[in-house]
Each structure stands twice: as structure tokens, then as C-alpha cells.
Amino acid sequence: MTTPQISLTTTPLDHSTTAVVLAGELDVHTVAHIEPALTDLTRATGRDLLFDLADVTFCDSSGVALFLRMHRRCVAAGVRLRLCRIQRLPARVIRALGADRAVPCSFA
């Protein structure tokens, strides 16, 4: 079995926001690997989440679906989700699927 090509690190930015830095590729396999940890973050912290995507090199529809699910979970938990530093290739997929209209995004 191969190790998914994605990493996730978290850092508190201030009293209300946690930065979640993702690096690697977001596809059906890697999403399945990181989604439980992201869901736990939403439940456990009660803090806004800022997903830093500067080092995400690939994102398919599975990654976009993850962002939309996380957005719904955050809304239900009373916190905000923002995506930032989205690079060119992932940005094309996010925009093409309209996720940028549902989830606040800033592009690199």
C-alpha cells in the first residue's frame, strides 16, 4: 500500500482561527486520508478554519467536494471556512465547479 501524497499541518493563528496547511495532491485517495482529521478539527476546536492551499499542486472534483462538505460542517458548527493562496491549477477546478461562490476564496 502506498502512502497518500498529501500532508496536513495545523497552527493556531490567533484566539479564533486555525490555519490548516495542505500540501500535495487532492484526489479521491488523499481526500479519504485527510477528511477524518479535518472533520475532527471542525468539531473539536470551535475555531474558524483557514485552509492554506499554496502547496496543493493538484485538485480534482473530490477535493472540491471535500471543501464543500467542510464548508457545510463549519456552518453547522458556527465557524467559518476560508480557502487561501490557491494556486493556478487547483483554482481552475475550484472556479469551474463553482465552489468559489459557496466558500470564501483568495487566489495566488
C-alpha positions, -999 to +999 in steps of 0.1 A: +000+000+000+013+034-009+012+065+013-011+092+001+006+122-014-008+148+009+002+164+042-018+184+067-005+206+094-024+229+117-013+261+135-034+284+157-032+319+141-050+337+169-077+330+195-103+324+169-086+309+138-067+278+130-046+276+098-047+243+081-018+239+056-024+213+029+005+202+007+004+177-022-024+164-043-061+163-035-078+134-052-102+106-042-075+088-023-059+116-004-093+132+005-102+099+022-070+101+041-074+136+055-111+142+058-115+125+092-088+148+107-105+179+091-139+168+105-124+164+139-109+199+137-143+214+130-159+196+159-131+199+185-119+235+181-149+257+176-124+279+157-126+294+122-105+274+097-082+289+071-071+264+046-038+274+031-035+258-003-003+273-015+014+239-017-015+220-032-003+210-067-034+192-079-071+192-070-098+172-087-136+172-081-130+150-050-110+179-034-136+204-043-164+182-029-143+180+003-142+218+006-179+220+001-186+193+028-162+211+052-180+244+045-213+228+054-198+213+086-183+246+096-216+264+090-234+238+112-207+243+139-210+281+138-175+287+124-162+300+091-141+282+065-119+302+041-095+289+014-064+310+007-033+311-016-050+288-041-026+281-070-034+282-107-042+246-114-064+239-083-080+274-089-092+263-123-111+234-109-125+253-079-138+280-102-150+256-129-171+238-103-184+270-087-170+263-053-156+298-051-192+310-050-200+290-019-167+291+001-148+323+005-116+320-016-084+340-022-063+331-052-025+334-055 
